[in-house]
């Protein structure tokens, strides 16, 4: 059986942009965005196979030049920063001028005894940053072996 919390009537509460806007403390505006999930970091998928860890990070609208990927000790840090600037002029006056800035930083601790930090590969394609973090030979899972009883 699934339990669902209700707000007193039979219709579940659905927060709206206006409720959020009116109820938010002015001091907290810098810490939040207005996305449905409240997330400020890109979504990350991490998949393990027998040879490596594969990391996929959703970062649409970026280019490969926007990323910095660093490995310091056992900490892998992915940083991205994008600045855009556009303007329309009518003679000497601006009719529209827009600036945009977005950035993020994500860090992951890697087990030194498991991963081969010297051979990490990164590729950015179709809005997804993909990293392949190979495992050390001694950390790879050995094939299943059937032992005969004599």
Secondary structure by P-SEA (a helix, b strand, c coil): cbbbbbccccccccccaaaaaaacccccccccccccccccccbbbbbbcccbbbbbbbbcccccccbbbbbcccbbbbbbbbbbbbbccccccccbbbbbbbbbbbbbbbccccccccbbbbbbcccbbbbbbbbccccccccbbbbbcc
